[in-house]
């Protein structure tokens, strides 16, 4: 791993370390801002509870994208076919 991927990984690790350190240094309560290690621990510990909900969330994401495309593609075609409508709708 070299180049931009390595730099990205390093930045993410440094930010996580800063987050962890800041929460510990200033003794921020978990209910306000949990540390990254606490989040990871809870994700692993609560996996049986989280997995079914992750499936529902993934389905909602897919359906949302499909609904957006079902609206956006016909609207784009209509806007391309009618320049005056494009001028009216494009700012939004």
FIPADO-141629 format. One record per residue (C-alpha): residue in three letters; x, y, z. Coordinates in steps of 0.05 Angstrom, whole numbers, plus 5000, padded with zeros to 4 digits. Example, Ala and Ser with C-alpha at 12.3 -4.5 7.8 and 13.67 -1.06 7.14 Angstrom:
! residues 2
ala524649105156;ser527349795143;
END
This chain:
! residues 92
unk500050005000;unk503250654977;unk501351354956;unk494551654970;unk491651035002;unk497251025054;unk496351765069;unk488851675076;unk489851105124;unk494851505165;unk490252105169;unk484451665192;unk488751335245;unk491451995270;unk484352285274;unk481951675312;unk487851715360;unk486452465372;unk479152315384;unk480851755433;unk486052185469;unk481652805473;unk475752415502;unk480352105555;unk484252745570;unk477953165581;unk474052585610;unk468252675563;unk462352225585;unk460651655538;unk453551895529;unk456152555500;unk461852295457;unk464151565463;unk471251395446;unk472651005382;unk474750405422;unk468150415460;unk464250455395;unk468149865366;unk467249465430;unk459649585430;unk459149415356;unk462448745368;unk458648605433;unk451948785402;unk452848445335;unk446947965344;unk442348555357;unk445249005303;unk445448525244;unk437948465232;unk437349225236;unk443249305188;unk439448895137;unk433349335144;unk437649965138;unk441049695075;unk434249545044;unk431950255061;unk438150545028;unk437150134965;unk429750314961;unk431451054972;unk436551054916;unk431650694870;unk426151204885;unk430951784873;unk432951494806;unk425751364787;unk424352104797;unk430952404774;unk431652044707;unk424852234679;unk425652944706;unk432453004672;unk429452764605;unk423753264610;unk428553824629;unk432953654569;unk427053644522;unk424154304547;unk429554844559;unk424555334589;unk422654814642;unk430054704655;unk431155434669;unk425355434717;unk427354794755;unk434954804751;unk436055304808;unk432654824856;
END
